[in-house]
């Protein structure tokens, strides 16, 4: 796995965790921000052929 792929997957994992925490604490604004970031990262992954496991967040 190259550095780009590893970094992208790590950013996705971190953002998913941050989104879960925002949802659990009821921080709707932060949840929206994290969801937007996650959508962007998943789009970037798809554009570069990086397979991302689907999580239910």
C-alpha positions as CSV (number, residue, x, y, z in Angstrom):
1,X,0.0,0.0,0.0
2,X,1.4,3.4,-1.0
3,X,1.6,6.4,1.3
4,X,-1.4,8.2,-0.4
5,X,-3.7,5.2,0.1
6,X,-2.6,4.6,3.7
7,X,-3.0,8.3,4.6
8,X,-6.4,8.5,2.9
9,X,-7.7,5.4,4.7
10,X,-6.4,6.7,8.0
11,X,-8.1,10.0,7.5
12,X,-11.4,8.2,6.7
13,X,-11.1,6.1,9.8
14,X,-10.4,9.1,12.0
15,X,-13.2,11.1,10.4
16,X,-15.6,8.2,10.9
17,X,-14.6,8.1,14.6
18,X,-15.1,11.8,15.0
19,X,-18.5,11.6,13.3
20,X,-19.6,8.9,15.6
21,X,-18.5,10.9,18.6
22,X,-20.3,14.0,17.4
23,X,-23.5,12.0,16.9
24,X,-23.2,10.4,20.3
25,X,-22.8,13.8,22.0
26,X,-25.6,15.4,20.1
27,X,-23.3,18.0,18.4
28,X,-25.3,18.4,15.2
29,X,-23.1,21.1,13.7
30,X,-19.9,19.0,14.2
31,X,-21.7,16.0,12.8
32,X,-22.6,17.9,9.7
33,X,-19.0,19.1,9.3
34,X,-17.6,15.6,9.8
35,X,-20.2,14.0,7.4
36,X,-19.2,16.5,4.7
37,X,-15.5,15.7,5.3
38,X,-16.3,12.0,5.1
39,X,-18.2,12.4,1.9
40,X,-15.3,14.3,0.4
41,X,-12.8,11.7,1.5
42,X,-14.9,8.8,0.1
43,X,-15.3,10.6,-3.2
44,X,-11.5,11.2,-3.4
45,X,-11.0,7.5,-2.6
46,X,-13.4,6.5,-5.4
47,X,-11.7,8.8,-7.9
48,X,-8.4,7.1,-7.2
49,X,-9.6,3.5,-7.1
50,X,-9.1,3.1,-3.3
51,X,-11.5,0.6,-1.9
52,X,-13.1,1.8,1.4
53,X,-15.0,-0.5,3.7
54,X,-18.6,0.7,4.3
55,X,-19.5,1.5,7.8
56,X,-22.9,2.4,9.1
57,X,-22.5,5.9,10.5
